[in-house]
Amino acid sequence: MAKPKDLIAVHVPTEDLGDYNVTETGWYATDDGGKVVLGPFDSLAQCDRAIRDRLQRTADPKPEAPT
């Protein structure tokens, strides 16, 4: 499985919508290449929570117990 990319929360105002190829203002999670991955969110806290949840889901799975 590929290693998850780093995600960062950015606020996209109206004048920057085209730069991020999105249609709504708000908070977005972008990867280390600047591609929008999650969003929009109404607040930084919601965006951070979504990033944390996404990274937990894509983290290496726990090893299975032997049967």
ABEGO torsion letter per residue (X at the ends): XBBBBBBBBBBBBAAAAAAAGBABBEBBBBBAAGBBABOBBABAAAAAAAAAAAAAAABBBBBBBBX
